[in-house]
Amino acid sequence: MVEVQFRFRSDEPVADPAVTVDAFGDQTNAAAVRLEPGDDARDLLPHLARLQLIEVNFPVFGDGRGYSAARILREAGYQGEIRAVGEVLVDQIAFMRRCGFDSFAPDVPLDPADADNAFKRYEQVYQPTTDQRAPIWKLRHG
């Protein structure tokens, strides 16, 4: 299991190791799954009720498919933990959080002060996402 550096949930962390999407179908007791960049998050939609943790791997910082996976899962109603793992960089975590990630396990630990600044950097936002923050245009124009 990967070391979680930041977690924005009040429930107990999942202790079970995450299995691959391919192995998940054969394991009826699996409560955690790991999405790789080539996996389709929509394959998990029929199983969301039994999942407590979905890890989304970012093997390289330039691969943004994980953002879409998190948003798909949240928009489908998934309430469990979505954890960003791998090459998670401080300049990306605020955007990951907006897409639905609520825990972070970077390969290289981030400076806590830098991460805190990143999470607080943007007081106003332009796009609606899964975090339910009102976009600036809506605040201005109702």
RAURBEL-V259272 format. One record per residue. N is the residue number from 1. SS is DSSP state (@ for helix, = for strand, . for the rest). PHI is phi in radians with two decimals (NA if undefined). OMEGA is omega as a letter, one per 20 degrees, with the letter a starting at -180 (NA if undefined). Layout:
# RAURBEL-V259272
N&SS&PHI&OMEGA / N&SS&PHI&OMEGA
This chain:
# RAURBEL-V259272
1&.&NA&a / 2&.&-1.43&a / 3&.&-1.43&r / 4&.&-1.48&a / 5&.&-1.70&a / 6&=&-2.31&a / 7&=&-2.52&a / 8&.&-2.00&a / 9&.&-2.51&r / 10&.&-1.77&r / 11&.&-1.40&a / 12&.&-1.23&r / 13&.&-1.10&r / 14&.&-1.30&a / 15&.&-1.60&a / 16&.&-1.24&r / 17&.&-1.23&r / 18&.&-1.38&r / 19&=&-1.76&r / 20&=&-1.23&r / 21&@&-1.06&r / 22&@&-1.09&a / 23&@&-1.31&a / 24&@&-1.02&a / 25&.&-1.07&a / 26&.&-1.60&a / 27&.&-2.01&a / 28&.&-1.24&a / 29&.&-1.78&a / 30&.&-1.24&r / 31&.&-1.95&a / 32&=&-2.40&a / 33&=&-2.36&r / 34&=&-2.04&r / 35&=&-1.59&r / 36&.&-1.70&a / 37&.&-0.97&a / 38&.&-1.46&a / 39&.&-1.41&r / 40&.&-1.76&a / 41&@&-1.03&a / 42&@&-1.12&r / 43&@&-1.15&a / 44&@&-1.54&a / 45&@&-0.94&r / 46&@&-1.20&a / 47&@&-1.99&a / 48&@&-1.04&a / 49&@&-1.11&a / 50&@&-1.65&a / 51&.&-1.61&r / 52&.&-1.78&a / 53&=&-2.53&r / 54&=&-2.18&r / 55&=&-1.56&r / 56&=&-2.04&a / 57&=&-1.50&r / 58&=&-2.00&a / 59&.&-1.22&r / 60&.&-2.41&a / 61&.&-1.16&a / 62&.&-1.47&a / 63&.&-1.62&a / 64&.&-1.66&a / 65&@&-1.08&r / 66&@&-1.12&r / 67&@&-1.06&r / 68&@&-1.11&r / 69&@&-1.05&r / 70&@&-1.08&a / 71&@&-1.16&r / 72&@&-1.01&a / 73&@&-1.12&r / 74&@&-1.16&r / 75&@&-1.18&r / 76&.&-1.44&r / 77&.&1.74&a / 78&.&-1.14&a / 79&.&-1.87&a / 80&.&-1.30&a / 81&=&-1.35&r / 82&=&-2.05&a / 83&=&-1.97&r / 84&=&-1.47&r / 85&=&-2.23&r / 86&=&1.78&a / 87&.&-1.45&r / 88&.&-1.72&a / 89&.&-1.87&a / 90&.&-1.08&a / 91&.&-1.36&r / 92&.&-1.87&a / 93&@&-1.15&r / 94&@&-1.14&r / 95&@&-1.26&r / 96&@&-1.08&r / 97&@&-1.05&r / 98&@&-1.14&a / 99&@&-1.44&r / 100&.&2.20&r / 101&.&-1.23&r / 102&.&-2.19&r / 103&=&-2.67&a / 104&=&-2.43&r / 105&=&-2.31&a / 106&=&-1.24&r / 107&.&-1.04&r / 108&.&-1.95&a / 109&.&-0.97&r / 110&.&-1.61&r / 111&.&-1.15&a / 112&@&-1.01&r / 113&@&-1.17&r / 114&@&-1.12&r / 115&@&-1.13&r / 116&@&-1.04&r / 117&@&-1.10&r / 118&@&-1.13&a / 119&@&-1.13&a / 120&@&-1.71&a / 121&.&-1.06&a / 122&.&-1.84&a / 123&.&-1.23&r / 124&.&-2.00&a / 125&=&-2.23&a / 126&.&-1.79&a / 127&.&-1.96&r / 128&.&-1.31&r / 129&.&-2.47&a / 130&.&-1.33&a / 131&.&-1.47&r / 132&.&1.18&r / 133&.&-1.28&a / 134&.&-1.30&r / 135&=&-1.14&a / 136&@&-1.01&a / 137&@&-1.12&r / 138&@&-1.27&r / 139&@&-1.13&a / 140&@&-1.32&a / 141&@&-2.03&r / 142&.&1.21&NA
